[in-house]
Amino acid sequence: MKEILKPIFELIIGEFTLFGDVLYNYIALGVIGTLAFVIAFRLVGKIYDSGIISSRAAGSFLHWTIRLVVFTVFFYIFSLIIWLVKFIATIPQETWFIIGAVGLLAITLIIIFKVRKISSTKNTKQKEE
């Protein structure tokens, strides 16, 4: 079964690229491939242990299927992360400064209003007593 599924797996993932540089692409895909292998290996091992499957063919088929799905999911997660980093890098530094200042001002105002609300609630309770 491996002789059939491995070439199909390699054919599908052979078109995946994360970086323009071939070396970086091989390293990234190697890391993703290793993670996918370990996850598939452990999942299929647990399936064997639970007695759901017992044949080598079923185990091989499940392994390569899980490995392909996990590889694809990780690939697109890494692609999204790379896209976000590139997007964030294109935003000018002044914009990040303004966003940070507005966020800090908003947090400060929220804290001030919460503290005032708590202290006014305490004062109201003390006057009632």
C-alpha angles and dihedrals in degrees: 000000000000090000090061102037100042095061090046090051092048091046092053098044093039089083095053115108129174100171137031090229111083094213094052090045092053091048093049094045089046091056092046091046092051092050091048091049094050093047093047092045093052095044093049089046090055090048090052091047092051091053096239091125133019108170125091092227093056091046092049093047092049092045094053093042093050090043092053093048094047092045091051094047092048091046092055092044090053090045090053092049091050091048091050092049091050091047093049090048091056093058111095119250092240090060091054089049091053092046090049093048093049091047092049091048091050092050091048092050092048091052092048093050092046091051092048091049092050093047093047090050090052092048091050092051091049092051091051091055 
